[in-house]
Amino acid sequence: MPVIIGIPRSLLFYKYYPLWKTFFEELGAEVTTSGHTTKAVLQEGLKLSVDEACLPVKVAFGHVQALRERVDYIFIPRLVSVSPREYICPKFLGFPDMVRQCVQGLPAIIDTSINMYRREGDMFRQFSEMGAHICKNPLKITAAYRKARSEMARFDSRVEAGMLPEEAFINREGIPGDGPDHRPTVAVVGHPYNIYDSFININLIKRLEESGINIVTADNVPERLVNSYAGTLNKKLFWTLGRRMVGAAYHFTDNPSIRGIIHVASFACGPDSMTGDMIERKVRRKGNLPFLNLILDEHTGEAGIVTRIEAFLDMVNMHGQASGI
Ligand code: SF4
């Protein structure tokens, strides 16, 4: 019987799932995930986490709880840095410890530290450590790592070509939306766990699509453009995800096909409060591009979100008419 590894559908799942899944599967493990976020998952998360945590972390507790009885291991990497000379939010670093303290009846946790601050090459050693939980053969681990990296590169290129992550998880050719498309395009910028988890954002993407809007996200912007726009800042932003959001949003303000920008943030998130402000100031400086700042927590109500989206879409339409688009 293969070892079963559970990967919570939360936090950086939407960014790295193909990498982690391929690696463990190539080593002979069976990989399973928690389901999509629901009210019950959030309720469990609220019971287990500390009050001060942001909504995505509270939700992540609920996903761990949903997996814990049906797997041999839960994969909760201790993410410190995913890019040289940059960090990500310290909540990722502490999450495995918070889970051990707060969740009862856990299976073994694979909490290998992923820290590429010094150099990207350190990742192979860290994956070797991670793989040793499943397999002791270094040749097999090396082959699994290579396969996982190439699957991740394919996933990234599908996302850059315009897919949303859950479309890109399915290994198929072609780009959705190929061909002429006259729908207005709106950019949605935020952490992946906020914009791709439809429960957290109260179905934002679906609501926009049903209103006839074409969506692009920061993840659809090629790395070279993100770097070039983020490079215009006076000082380098050392948060990988924040740098990507700001670089992509600055690019969107220069792109005439973008008819509005929505920034999605978590209440009580330090990085979001800063990057959101930087993006809003840039949008205001560039003119009258419609901008909506959505701040989410577990008390956010559907009615309030719907009203704000409708008002934003009215602005998008008025702006389009005024610009003759
Ligand atoms: S960056 Fe913000 S939203 Fe993300 S885990 Fe950290 S505090 Fe939470």
Boltz pocket constraint, residues with backbone or C-beta under 6 A from the ligand:
constraints:
  - pocket:
      binder: B
      contacts: [[A, 54], [A, 55], [A, 56], [A, 57], [A, 89], [A, 90], [A, 91], [A, 92], [A, 191], [A, 266], [A, 268], [A, 269], [A, 270], [A, 271], [A, 272]]
      max_distance: 6.0
